Amino acid sequence: MKPIKTKLALTTILTASLLFTAHAQEPAKHINLDDIKIEEYIELPHKKVFDYCDWKDGKSIILYNGCFSTLEVTEKNKLKIKKLVNFPVGDCIFKTFPEVNVIYGYSGGVTQLFYDLDTNKTLLFEPIFTRRYWARGALLLDSERKIFLLIYGHMLTREKYDYFIYDLPNNKILSSPFEQESDFLKDVLEVRLGDYLFLCRERDKIDRKKITNNYYIYDFKKKERIDNELTAFLSTLKYGHGIRYLSLEEKIIIISSYDIGDEKNLFISWEDGFKKIRATPFFIPTINDKKTDYEILGIHHNEWVVFALYLRGVHGELLKKLGFSNKNSPVHVPVVIDEYFESTPYYFFLEHPVYGPCCFVEVEENGRKKIRMYKMGDVQEKIDEVLAENADLIK
């Protein structure tokens, strides 16, 4: 079956960012751009894909028929699935570590799954045999030696966590919560900053009506806590939020959370030494001159931001629209698919051999599921048009 070309309007809506820092705040500048459209997508035959994680070489890792497989798109717009390993993992939560060529997953509360593509070895084990703990994932501790932190939460006291230090090449637990010193880290590891270096979150349990989070950087080698202007600023944000992107090289963090007030999607930057923190709403979207809520879902290919707009239908029902933006753009222009969804649609990113980065969105039409491919090159062209036409307004 040949892919069918058809048309669908994508509307670009932009309100210039409200700029504020930890010490000052400036009023927002509004630019309403309601009628800018991109009208092309490519429709592909539907393939049922279960979960996915970005990988490398333009591919993604998926769970397909219970096994880890690669997913890619061909020049003829066909989705190609290739099983990596005959390693049935069933239902599991998984993530990829492309920098060390490892796929990881966990299931059933405590079971750990590893697949090392360098050695073609698979491992499935349970480091503890108790239902008092539940698996919460893994983080890479040492990229040269492929040493991981396996995260476990206690079923009764979920504010604190325990960590196993695991040597993957030698299949050996180097340290367990039962052997560690009493001062071993118990807080939440939010995101990896580098080998042995993590951004951590300490939750205040005293006032359960108002959750506060104290952030700091932890060095596992030195067993040292580091506080700076960035962690102090993050600690002033009095809500739980998700870190969607963090880069020490670019000196930026993008955070997002839905239904938490005005500061729900922030683009945070800093200067050398984590000084002069600047925080800006990623963008402020309006539809029919009315501000609408949104949530950043993910950042892909180190560039493309995917977000969901939250709207109300004629009967008050919650509806969603999917949209894209470029995090590297001088102004974050949102480009939105002009179609409503009852729930956040399933999507994934792949590198097309002809069109470059593309987003594949699962839609349902007349009871039939389809996959539509949106070219980020088209989205970028529209962003460039918007910036050129409004150059005087968005300096």
Secondary structure, DSSP 8 states (H G I E B T S, - for coil): ---EEEEEEEEE-------EESS-B---------SEEEEEEEEE-----EEEEE-STT-EEEEETTEEEEEEE-TTS-EEEEE--S----S-EEEEEGGGTEEEEEETTTEEEEEETTTTEEEEE-S---TTEEEEEEEEEETTTTEEEEEEEESS-TTSEEEEEEETTTTEEEE-TTTS-TTS--SEEEEEEETTEEEEEEEE-S-TTS-EEEEEEEETTTTEEE--HHHHHHHH--S--EEEEEETTTTEEEEE-SSS-S-SEEEEEEETTTEEEEEEES---EETTEE-EEEEEEEETTTEEEEEEEEE-TTS-EEEEEEEEETTSSS---EEES--BSS---EEEEEETTTEEEEEEEEEETTEEEEEEEEHHHHHHHHHHHHHHTTTT--
